[in-house]
Amino acid sequence: MKLDLLLALAIAATLSGCRTSDEAPSTALGVATLITVSGAPAGTARLRASGFETSLSISLSGMPKGLTAVQLHTTGSCEPPDFSSAGAPLNLMKGEHDPAAGSGADLSDLPAVIGESGTGTISVLLTGTPEEIAGRIFDADGTALIVHARAADSPTYSDVRIACGILVPG
């Protein structure tokens, strides 16, 4: 009986030190502060690693009500008046660049629903190890987050860029 109790205590002590990736402490990989084309604050983004997973969480404010899209773009630059300095969409997963494409959409396309108050949030797990994701995002010319307007009377997204933020390590 004592042996069973000792064995049970040893197993419990061993398992109490184990964690799943959901329970692993998270590490900040990057942040971005988003601005509108007029320079007004538009939200924040946080890139975090936890175990083998990398998540991107974005909070938006001052946006038009409805559905919009956020994309990662190839260049870490947010020059007004149209943020075209951010370059083309960053194709992390080699999918289609249209959040309405469903499962065929590229992972850099992040749909957001903006409520009556002009605010919304997005949280997504990115595919790849934290090291792979950081290598793609923090390359020589950086990465920008672009918020796109919805095309008028359409379920698709326009190329009109209404907000931008540069992801920086941290």
C-alpha positions as CSV (number, residue, x, y, z in Angstrom):
1,M,0.0,0.0,0.0
2,K,2.8,2.4,0.9
3,L,4.5,1.6,-2.4
4,D,1.3,2.5,-4.3
5,L,1.0,5.8,-2.5
6,L,4.6,6.7,-3.2
7,L,4.2,5.8,-6.8
8,A,1.0,7.9,-7.1
9,L,2.8,10.8,-5.5
10,A,5.8,10.5,-7.8
11,I,3.5,10.4,-10.9
12,A,1.5,13.4,-9.6
13,A,4.7,15.4,-9.0
14,T,6.0,14.6,-12.4
15,L,2.8,15.5,-14.2
16,S,2.3,18.8,-12.3
17,G,5.4,20.1,-14.1
18,C,4.0,19.3,-17.6
19,R,2.2,21.9,-19.6
20,T,0.4,21.8,-22.9
21,S,1.1,24.6,-25.4
22,D,-2.1,26.3,-24.3
23,E,-0.7,26.5,-20.8
24,A,2.8,27.5,-21.7
25,P,3.8,31.1,-20.8
26,S,3.5,33.4,-23.8
27,T,6.4,35.5,-25.1
28,A,5.9,38.8,-26.9
29,L,7.4,38.7,-30.5
30,G,6.1,41.9,-31.9
31,V,3.7,44.9,-31.7
32,A,2.2,47.5,-34.0
33,T,0.3,50.7,-33.5
34,L,-2.1,51.3,-36.3
35,I,-3.1,54.8,-37.6
36,T,-5.7,55.9,-40.2
37,V,-4.7,57.8,-43.3
38,S,-5.4,61.1,-41.4
39,G,-2.9,60.0,-38.6
40,A,-5.6,59.2,-36.0
41,P,-5.1,56.2,-33.8
42,A,-6.7,53.0,-35.2
43,G,-5.7,50.2,-32.9
44,T,-2.9,47.9,-31.8
45,A,-1.6,44.5,-32.7
46,R,0.3,41.9,-30.7
47,L,2.3,39.0,-32.0
48,R,2.9,36.4,-29.3
49,A,4.5,32.9,-29.1
50,S,3.3,30.2,-26.7
51,G,5.0,26.9,-27.0
52,F,4.9,25.9,-30.6
53,E,2.1,28.3,-31.5
54,T,2.2,31.9,-32.7
55,S,-0.9,34.2,-32.4
56,L,-1.7,37.6,-33.8
57,S,-4.3,39.7,-31.9
58,I,-5.5,43.0,-33.3
59,S,-7.8,45.5,-31.7
60,L,-9.3,48.1,-34.1
61,S,-11.0,51.4,-33.4
62,G,-12.3,54.3,-35.4
63,M,-13.2,52.0,-38.3
64,P,-16.4,52.1,-40.5
65,K,-19.1,49.7,-39.3
66,G,-19.3,46.4,-41.0
67,L,-17.0,43.8,-42.4
68,T,-13.4,44.8,-43.2
69,A,-10.2,42.9,-43.8
70,V,-6.7,43.2,-42.4
71,Q,-3.7,41.9,-44.3
72,L,-0.1,41.5,-43.6
73,H,1.9,43.4,-46.3
74,T,5.5,42.8,-47.5
75,T,7.1,46.1,-46.4
76,G,7.1,47.7,-43.0
77,S,6.2,51.2,-44.1
78,C,3.0,53.3,-43.6
79,E,3.5,56.5,-45.6
80,P,0.3,58.6,-46.2
81,P,-1.8,59.3,-48.0
82,D,-2.6,55.8,-49.2
83,F,-0.1,53.5,-47.4
84,S,1.0,52.1,-50.8
85,S,4.5,52.1,-49.3
86,A,3.5,48.9,-47.5
87,G,3.8,47.0,-50.8
88,A,1.8,43.9,-51.8
89,P,0.1,41.5,-49.4
90,L,2.5,39.1,-47.7
91,N,1.5,35.6,-48.9
92,L,2.5,33.4,-45.9
93,M,0.5,30.4,-46.9
94,K,0.4,30.8,-50.8
95,G,-3.4,31.0,-50.8
96,E,-5.9,33.4,-52.4
97,H,-5.9,37.0,-51.2
98,D,-9.5,37.4,-50.4
99,P,-10.9,36.7,-46.9
100,A,-14.2,35.8,-48.5
101,A,-12.5,32.8,-50.1
102,G,-13.0,30.8,-46.9
103,S,-10.6,27.9,-46.5
104,G,-8.8,29.0,-49.7
105,A,-7.8,32.4,-48.3
106,D,-4.2,33.1,-47.5
107,L,-3.5,33.3,-43.8
108,S,-2.3,36.9,-44.1
109,D,-5.9,37.8,-44.9
110,L,-7.7,38.4,-41.6
111,P,-11.4,39.2,-41.7
112,A,-12.7,41.6,-39.0
113,V,-16.3,42.5,-38.1
114,I,-16.5,46.1,-37.0
115,G,-19.5,47.0,-34.7
116,E,-21.7,50.0,-34.3
117,S,-19.0,51.7,-32.2
118,G,-16.4,51.4,-34.9
119,T,-14.4,48.8,-32.9
120,G,-13.5,45.2,-33.5
121,T,-11.0,42.5,-32.7
122,I,-9.2,39.7,-34.5
123,S,-7.2,36.9,-33.0
124,V,-5.7,34.1,-35.1
125,L,-3.1,31.4,-34.8
126,L,-0.5,31.6,-37.5
127,T,0.8,28.4,-39.1
128,G,4.5,27.7,-38.4
129,T,6.8,27.8,-35.5
130,P,7.4,31.1,-33.7
131,E,10.9,31.2,-35.3
132,E,9.5,30.7,-38.8
133,I,6.8,33.3,-38.3
134,A,9.3,35.8,-36.9
135,G,11.7,35.2,-39.7
136,R,9.0,36.0,-42.3
137,I,7.6,39.0,-40.5
138,F,10.9,40.6,-39.3
139,D,12.8,40.3,-42.5
140,A,15.1,43.0,-43.9
141,D,12.2,45.4,-45.0
142,G,9.7,44.5,-42.2
143,T,6.0,43.9,-42.4
144,A,3.0,46.2,-42.2
145,L,-0.6,45.5,-41.1
146,I,-3.1,47.1,-43.5
147,V,-6.8,47.5,-42.9
148,H,-8.8,47.5,-46.1
149,A,-12.2,49.0,-46.7
150,R,-15.0,46.8,-48.0
151,A,-15.9,47.4,-51.6
152,A,-19.3,49.3,-51.9
153,D,-22.3,46.9,-52.0
154,S,-20.0,43.9,-52.3
155,P,-18.9,41.0,-50.2
156,T,-15.3,41.4,-51.3
157,Y,-12.7,43.8,-50.2
158,S,-11.3,46.8,-52.0
159,D,-7.7,47.8,-52.2
160,V,-8.5,51.1,-50.4
161,R,-6.2,51.1,-47.4
162,I,-7.8,52.9,-44.4
163,A,-5.3,52.1,-41.6
164,C,-1.7,50.9,-41.3
165,G,0.7,49.7,-38.6
166,I,4.3,48.4,-38.7
167,L,5.1,45.2,-36.8
168,V,8.3,45.7,-34.8
169,P,10.0,43.2,-32.5
170,G,9.0,43.5,-28.9
